[in-house]
Amino acid sequence: MLSRLSAGDQDAFREIFELHWDQIHAVGLKILKSPELAKDLAQDTFMRIWYNREQLKDVHNFRAYLNVLSRNLAIDLLRKKVFTVENEDYLVAYFSEEATSPTDDAEYKELKQLLHEAVSHLPPQMQQVFRLSRLEGLSHTEIAARMNIARVTSKSYMVRALAAVRKYLSQYHYEPLSLLLINFLVA
């Protein structure tokens, strides 16, 4: 199929697109934490594949090639949107796995457990909105459609859920970290 794509076969491109879209979208969602950015990343990845199709005949492991390409494009996107020259070294050190100590790992696990406990204390519909938003990355419109509620209700549940989670975490003196936890540690 790659040789057909290298030759400019649009049907081969369509097959590859349909076969690997979910894989690329998942990589984008994991790194970018945004369904919209993940879709943009997948589109950019496949545009790059089409424009560089002649080089694909030399690729031996296409799945790995796609993962590396999409991961690199996602990181480039994050650099453009978030990183600046002044804070790049700090952020790289902060988020690198090697930078964590056993104490950091223990604190991370404790904070993650507290967050899960906080979410489990929410009423069922608030829990569901929270999980759909933070775990699946759905927008309020998508949540409303899935749960058969109004978009405004989804937003209201989310605001109340975030306030309840912050309050729960504050009793353990983790208030400053609660926003970070809510956004990144819910997995």
N, C-alpha and C positions, 0 to 999 in steps of 0.2 A: 504494500500500500504506500510506503514511503517513496518508493521509486516512482510510482504513479504521481504522487504529490509533487515530487521533485521535477517531474516533467510538466507540471502545471495542470494536472487533472483536478477540476473543481469537484467532481463527485468523490474523489479520494479525500480531498480536504473536508468535505461535508461529513464523510464517514468518521474521519479522525476527530473532527469537531464534536460530533454527537457522542462518540465513544469516550472522549477525555474531558468534556466540559465539567462534569461533576468533580473530577479529580482536581482540576485547576481551581474551580470555585471553592472547594474545601480548603486548599492551600491558602487562598486569598482570605477566606473567612477566619482561618486560624491566626494568620499573621496580622491582618488589618482590622479584625473585629468589627467589620461593617459589611452588611450584605451588598450595599451599593458599591463600595470600593472593591469588594470581591468580584462583582460582576464586571466592573471596569477592568480589573486586573485580568480576568479571563479573556475579555475581548482584546485587550492589548497583547496578551500572550499569543492568541491565535492570529492576530494581525502580524505579529513578529514572525510567526511560523510561516505565514503565507509569503511575506516579503523576502524571507530567507530560505524559501523552499528548495532552492537548488543545492544548498549545503546539507540538506537532510539525508541525502543518499549515503553520507559518511557516518550517520548516527547509528550506533549498534543497539543501544538501550533507550528507546524513545520515551518510555515512561519516566525514567530517571532524567532524561534531557528536559522533559516538560516540567518536572518538579524543580529542577535547578533554575530553569528559565523563569518560571512563575515566581519562585521564591526571590530571585534576584530583582525582578521587576517590582515585587511588593516592597522589598527593602529600599529600592530606589525611590519609590513613591513615599514611603515613610520619611526618608531622608529629606526629600523636597518639602514635605508638609510640616515636619516636626523638628528635625535636627538642624542645628546651626553649628558652625565651626567652633563657636565658643563652648558649647556644652557637649559636643559629640564624644570626647574621650570619657567624660563623666558618665554619660548614658551607656556607653558600651561597657564600661566596667560595672556599672550598677546592674545591668540586665544580663551580664554573662553568668553562666552557670558556675564557672570556676570561682567566681567572686563570693559565693555563699559559703558560710561556715556551718558546722553542725548546729550551732546556736541559731543561726538564721533559718536553717531548715526546720528546726523544732518550732520556732516562732511562727514561721509560715504555716506549718501544719496546724498549730493551735489557732491561728487567726482564721484559717480556712474552715476549721471545725466550728468555730464560733459563728462564722457567717452562715454556714449550713444550718446551725441551730436557730439563728435569728430568722432565717427564711422559713424554717419549719414551723415557727410560731405564728406566721401570718395566716389570715383566713385563706381558705382554699383558692378562691378566685384571684386574690392578690398574689399568692404563691405562683399560680399559673402564669399570670401576666409577667411577674418578675422573671421567672424561668424562661419564658418565651423571648423576653427582651434580652436578658443577659446571657443565656446559654445558647439560644438559637439565633440571636441577632435580628429578630423580627422587628419591624417598625410598628408603630401604634395602629396603623391602618391594617397591616397584616394580622396583628394580634386580634383586633376587633373582628375581622372577617373569620378568623379561625374559631374564636370563642363566641361568635354571634352576639357581640356587644357593640355599643357605640365607640367610636374612636376616642371621644372625650372621656368615656368611662375607663378605657384602657389607660389613658394618660393619668386620670385621677387615681386609679389603683396603683400605678407606678409611683406617683408622688407619695402616696400614703405608705406604700411598701418601703420606699427608700427612707422615709422618715422613721418608720418603725425599726428598720434594720439599724439605722444610725443610733437610735435610742438604745436598742439592745446592746450594740457594741460599746456604747459610751459607758455602760456600767462596768465594763472590763478595761476602761481607760484606753480604748482603741479608736476614739473619735477621729483623730487626725488621719488615720489610715483607712477609715471606713469607705471613703469614696474610691480609693485605690482598690480596696478589696471588692467592692461591689462591681467594679468595672473589669477586674482582671482575675480574680481568684474563684469564681463561682463554678468553674468546670468540675 
